[in-house]
Amino acid sequence: MVKIFCTFLGTLKRNIHNLRLSIFVLVFVAGMSTSFAANIILSPANITTKVGKTFTVDVLVNNNKDPINAASGLINFPADVLSVSSISKGGSFINLWAEEPSFSNTNGTVNFEGVALNPGFSGATGKVITITFKAKQAGNINILMKSGSVLANDGNATNVLGTTAGAFVIINEDQTATSVDTTDKPKEKTTTESTPVITSSTHPDSTKWYSLRDASFEWAVPSTVTAIRTIYSEKETSQPTKVYDPPVTNRSFTLDSDGVTYMYVQFKNGNTWGTIARYKFQIDTEAPESLTASFPDGIVTTNQTPVVSIITEDKTSGIDHITMSIDGGEEVKYQIEPTNIYRLPKQSSGKHSVLIHSIDKAGNKSTVTLEYTIQAIVVPIITEYTKNVDFENQLKISGTTYAQAIVEVVLTDRNGDTYTETVTSNETGVFRLSWSKKLETGVYELKARVIDAKGAVSDYTNSKVIVVSHVVLVRLGIFVMNWLSVILVIIIAGVAIAGTFWYSLIQFSRFRRKVRRTITEVESTLKTNVVALKRDTEEFHTLLVKAEKKRELTKEEQTILRKFKKRLEITEKEIDKKLEQIA
């Protein structure tokens, strides 16, 4: 560490204005991990001004009070509406600049990059720079944070940038102004306009590692630039040597090896070469060099959450994380543990395999597969249990198993609903359980398993059947049902007899009415005939009387008349008597 620090200081003294952010991060960061996010914002967020007026914007970093040691950013603004008058570093928490803050009114950019020396900056909000803008014409525009980074003081130069926020500017016409100066004065033009702004489409983030050796870089060339020169090198400070006249706006190439490389670009204005711009990019195309894994407790264990020891190394970019997948299932991500010990999720007994991936910071991975067996521990032995449960007794279960182990007893009813209670065995392995909850009447399946002190779980015992019945109520119910059955039979018989009698009575009544109708009809017919006969007889008697007045009836006629009247009287009496007998 001391040697590296001395080397850094020597380089810093020789060429401090050319040093970029990366070297300072590697030298001055502390060896702490981080998990926070920092934000880069412009303040104020809303600005109203007039044409020809100036206003200031602060570039601030919110870091949640966790140490950071570097910040960089590229700000874009519409160059036809605004121009930068100056940049101030007053009050900045940055105390070492990789390069001086710069701006270009031609490209509409502001660039900054600096380091807060160890122990870094820990305030809630820190100022980086203050920018003074001048409004050139009316309009509503945005000042944007095009890109940026905030590096944690964690020894790994971790980019903890969360979000960025720009500013919205409303520019109104100045009614008192007769003219607006829309051109920059020559004195405002500085050499910072000749500093290239390098971007990469293949390696866009200087803090990240990439598994791609084909690299492309781009930059905008101002109209005043007459030539450029470039170079890419593994050295932290290099002088560009490759000259392009006329200037080019990009370069692409393929590297022969992995590691940290720097792209350098320099502009020429007239006869003067400007500031050298440097872009750091990191390449790692190789998988981690080593990956070994083993089970400290052996490949055969009763532990359902076995631990695995994993040792892996990547010398270029470093190991980012590992993943493990059991029996071809979902991959689970694990952060690197200093102990190299990782616990697998809970599994059932049987043979299993785990697929382990070691993944470096460039996304390259090494793979190893381990097979192992989880043995089930011996099931508990149920020695006694209550087979029939009623109000007079309670479900009780006893047996033997491992000492100081948890015995889980499960009851399952006919509907598939389960009820579970647990008990801990004593120092000799004996357990006794009295079921604490009231059980509904029915038939239940009883089984049990044991969980030892290490979390190993046995299989379930063979199922046993218990019957829960309320005996007193059952007997009372049987007695009541027997009597109810007898009463029911009597009621049914009575109803049947009554029904039969009623039906017979109805039929007899119908028969009587029918006979009465018949007798009435016969009586009516006979009476009608007797009346007719009597009438005919009277008519005959009348004729005989009339004839007697005219002449004397013969003896025969007189005898017939007497006999006819007597027979008529006798017949009428006999008919009335028979009719009364029939009725």
Order of alpha helices (4+ residues) and beta strands (2+ residues): alpha-alpha-beta-beta-beta-beta-beta-beta-beta-beta-beta-beta-beta-beta-beta-beta-beta-beta-beta-beta-beta-beta-beta-beta-beta-beta-beta-beta-beta-beta-beta-beta-beta-beta-beta-beta-beta-beta-alpha-alpha
